[in-house]
Amino acid sequence: MPNELDPQVDQWYAHLDKGQRFYVTAIDEEENTVDIQHFDGDIEAIEFAAWYDLDIEWIEAPEDWTGPVDNVEQDDLGYTE
């Protein structure tokens, strides 16, 4: 079922059929692609037409969203113990 969600940079999404989480890292209007990074770190470019065919929904950022992000210092996260 086509979705009506426009891709938004730094927004997290979940595949409803797969349960995988990812976020949009960039939108390339020249190439007509949406660049995403999966929670496990894999990076992928999806064509705009394919984006709207994904069975996805917006989600809140995971509590520990650092899974796909390299070189994040714990002090930069704002966590308190």
N, C-alpha and C positions, 0 to 999 in steps of 0.2 A: 504494500500500500504506500503510495507516494506520501512524503512528508511535506509540510509547508514551512519548515524551519529554515530560515536563511542562516548560512554559516556566519558565526561571529568569532573573531579572534579572541583567544583566551577563554572561550566558553567550553565547558565540559559537556559531553554527550555520552549516551549509552546506547549500544545496539540492543534493541528489544529482543531480537531473535537469538543473539549470541551472548548477551550479557557482558560484552567487552566495553571498557570505558576508554575514551579518547578525548583529546581536546584539539581545537583548531589553532594552529600556530601561525598561519598566514593565508591570505587569499591573493591569488595571482590572477588578476583580471586579463593580463596579456595572454597568458596560457590557458585561461578559463579553468583553473584548478583551485581546489581547496587543499591546503597542506595540513595534514593531521599527524598527531603523535599519539600512539597507543600508550596505555598505562605501563606496558612492559618496555617501552622505549622505542619500539619500531616506528619508523616514519613512513608516511604514504602520501601520495598526491592523488586526489580524486577529482575527476572531471565534474564540472557543475551539473551536467545532466545526470550523472550517476549519483551525485549528492542527494538530489531530491527523490531518488528511488530507494534510498536507505531507510530502513525501519528503525528510527532513532528517536530519542527524546532528550531534552535538556536535563542535566543533573547538576547537583551541587558539586563543587570540587571535593575530591576525596579528602578525608581528614589528613592523611599523609600523602599529599599530592606529589611528593618528590620522586616517586617511582620512575617516571620518564625523564626527569630533569637531571642533567649532569652538573657537577661542581656547585652544589648548594651547601652553604655553611649552615650548621644547625642554629647559629646565632641569628641568621637572616630569616628564620621561619617565624619568629615571634612567639614561640612556645614558652610556657613557663612550667616549671616542675613543681 
